[in-house]
Structure formats: structure tokens, C-alpha cells
Amino acid sequence: MPETVRNVGPQDNSGLAAGRLMQIGEAADRVGLSIRTIRHYEDAGLIVPSARSEGGFRLYTEPDLDRLAVVKRMKPLGFTLDEMRDFLSVLDALCTADEDDRPALLDRLGMFHTVATARVDSLREQLATAEGFADTLRHQLDQHRPAH
């Protein structure tokens, strides 16, 4: 007997019945996050499953997975949970913003873009430094290896 589904998330559930629902394990596999991480993000208010089964199992939709993917991409750029929450609230607000609120939201979105771009540039510099060091090690190995 299938379990009844209860909507619980703030996300748009208008197409919930037509959309496929996934339990947390499948959602974790699909997004490439651990179940523990998804639960942590839920506790932090970054994601709310769109529904729960009568048995209390978290049920996720494709838009929920998209939201998790955004958070996953923000993590390596060093965004804090508060910054992630703020960014997601900007995205949510843009979907329903009227013309008066839209410019301020776009300004905030632009600030996130500026920060993300700066952090990507910094990571590229770190990667170049690390690659240079690896090349130095390769050269040292080649130089000191006995010839056969």
C-alpha cells in the first residue's frame, strides 16, 4: 500500500503530484552529496523537502535537487551557510518579485556574482601554484632517478 504524501516545503508544489518524488538516498546519489550533508542543509534552512511520506521519509523533487546542486557549487567557493541562505532567498524572491523589488534583488545577485568570480580567480591562482609545485617535483624525480 503506497504511503500518503504530505507537502512540507516552501518551494512551489503546484506540479508535485505530476513530479517524481525521491527519498533522501536517491536524492543524495543524484546530487553527489551524502545523506548526512543533505540533513545538515535541511537543519540549516537551505533546503526543505517538498514532501514527507506518512512514515516521515523526506521526499524530494527535481527542483529540490536543483537547489541542492546550487548549494553544492557554492561550498567550494567558501560561501557560509548564511550567505547560501541569503543567495537562495534572492533566487526565490526573483521568481515572484514585482517591478519595484526586482532592481534591488538583481543588485544583490550581482554582488554574489562578483564575489563568486573573485573566489574562482583566487582558486585558479592556487591551482596554478599547486601545478607548478607538482611540475617541480616531477622534474626533481626525473633528474635524480637512475638511468636504466
C-alpha positions as CSV (number, residue, x, y, z in Angstrom):
1,M,0.0,0.0,0.0
2,P,1.6,3.3,-1.0
3,E,2.1,5.9,1.7
4,T,0.3,9.2,1.6
5,V,2.4,12.3,0.8
6,R,2.3,15.5,2.8
7,N,3.7,18.7,1.3
8,V,6.0,20.5,3.7
9,G,8.5,22.6,1.7
10,P,8.3,26.3,0.8
11,Q,9.1,25.5,-2.8
12,D,6.4,25.6,-5.4
13,N,4.4,22.4,-5.1
14,S,2.0,23.1,-7.9
15,G,3.3,20.2,-10.0
16,L,4.2,18.0,-7.1
17,A,1.6,15.3,-7.9
18,A,2.9,15.1,-11.5
19,G,6.6,15.2,-10.5
20,R,8.6,12.2,-9.3
21,L,9.4,12.1,-5.6
22,M,12.7,10.6,-4.4
23,Q,13.7,9.6,-1.0
24,I,16.8,11.1,0.5
25,G,19.1,8.3,-0.5
26,E,18.3,8.7,-4.2
27,A,18.5,12.4,-3.9
28,A,21.9,12.1,-2.3
29,D,23.1,9.8,-5.1
30,R,21.8,12.1,-7.9
31,V,23.3,15.3,-6.5
32,G,26.5,13.7,-5.2
33,L,26.1,14.7,-1.6
34,S,25.9,12.5,1.5
35,I,22.6,11.9,3.3
36,R,24.2,13.5,6.3
37,T,25.1,16.6,4.4
38,I,21.5,16.9,3.0
39,R,20.1,16.6,6.5
40,H,22.6,19.3,7.7
41,Y,21.5,21.6,4.9
42,E,17.9,21.0,5.9
43,D,18.7,21.8,9.6
44,A,20.4,25.0,8.4
45,G,17.3,26.0,6.4
46,L,18.9,25.8,3.0
47,I,16.6,23.0,1.7
48,V,13.2,21.7,2.8
49,P,12.0,18.5,1.2
50,S,8.9,19.2,-0.9
51,A,7.0,16.4,0.9
52,R,7.2,13.7,3.5
53,S,5.6,10.3,3.5
54,E,3.2,9.3,6.2
55,G,6.1,7.4,7.6
56,G,8.1,10.7,7.8
57,F,10.5,9.9,5.0
58,R,11.8,13.0,3.2
59,L,10.7,13.2,-0.4
60,Y,12.5,15.4,-2.9
61,T,11.5,16.7,-6.4
62,E,13.8,17.8,-9.3
63,P,13.6,21.4,-8.2
64,D,14.8,20.3,-4.7
65,L,17.7,18.6,-6.3
66,D,18.5,21.7,-8.4
67,R,18.5,23.7,-5.1
68,L,20.9,21.2,-3.5
69,A,23.1,21.4,-6.6
70,V,23.4,25.2,-6.2
71,V,24.4,24.8,-2.6
72,K,27.0,22.1,-3.6
73,R,28.5,24.5,-6.1
74,M,28.7,27.3,-3.6
75,K,30.5,25.3,-1.0
76,P,34.0,25.1,-2.7
77,L,33.9,28.8,-3.2
78,G,33.8,29.3,0.6
79,F,30.3,30.7,1.0
80,T,28.9,30.4,4.5
81,L,25.6,28.8,5.3
82,D,24.2,32.3,6.0
83,E,25.4,33.5,2.6
84,M,24.0,30.4,0.9
85,R,20.6,31.0,2.6
86,D,20.7,34.7,1.6
87,F,21.5,33.7,-2.0
88,L,18.7,31.2,-2.2
89,S,16.3,33.7,-0.8
90,V,17.3,36.1,-3.6
91,L,16.6,33.4,-6.2
92,D,13.3,32.6,-4.6
93,A,12.3,36.3,-4.4
94,L,13.2,36.9,-8.0
95,C,10.7,34.3,-9.1
96,T,7.8,36.4,-7.7
97,A,9.3,39.9,-7.5
98,D,7.3,42.9,-8.7
99,E,9.0,45.6,-10.8
100,D,9.7,47.7,-7.7
101,D,11.6,44.9,-5.9
102,R,13.4,43.5,-8.9
103,P,16.3,46.0,-9.1
104,A,17.4,45.6,-5.5
105,L,17.3,41.8,-5.9
106,L,19.3,42.0,-9.1
107,D,21.9,44.2,-7.3
108,R,22.2,41.5,-4.6
109,L,22.5,38.8,-7.2
110,G,25.2,40.9,-8.9
111,M,27.1,41.1,-5.6
112,F,27.1,37.3,-5.3
113,H,28.4,37.1,-8.9
114,T,31.2,39.5,-8.1
115,V,32.2,37.5,-5.0
116,A,32.0,34.2,-6.8
117,T,34.1,35.4,-9.7
118,A,36.8,36.8,-7.3
119,R,36.9,33.5,-5.5
120,V,37.1,31.5,-8.7
121,D,40.1,33.7,-9.8
122,S,41.7,33.0,-6.4
123,L,41.2,29.3,-6.8
124,R,42.8,29.4,-10.3
125,E,45.8,31.2,-8.8
126,Q,46.1,28.5,-6.1
127,L,45.7,25.8,-8.7
128,A,48.5,27.3,-10.9
129,T,50.8,27.4,-7.8
130,A,50.0,23.8,-7.0
131,E,50.6,22.7,-10.6
132,G,53.9,24.5,-10.6
133,F,54.9,22.7,-7.4
134,A,53.9,19.3,-8.9
135,D,55.9,20.1,-12.0
136,T,58.9,20.9,-9.8
137,L,58.6,17.5,-8.1
138,R,58.3,15.7,-11.4
139,H,61.5,17.5,-12.6
140,Q,63.3,16.5,-9.4
141,L,62.2,12.9,-9.7
142,D,63.3,12.8,-13.4
143,Q,66.6,14.5,-12.6
144,H,67.6,12.1,-9.7
145,R,66.2,8.8,-11.0
146,P,69.0,6.5,-12.1
147,A,69.1,5.8,-15.8
148,H,68.5,2.3,-16.9
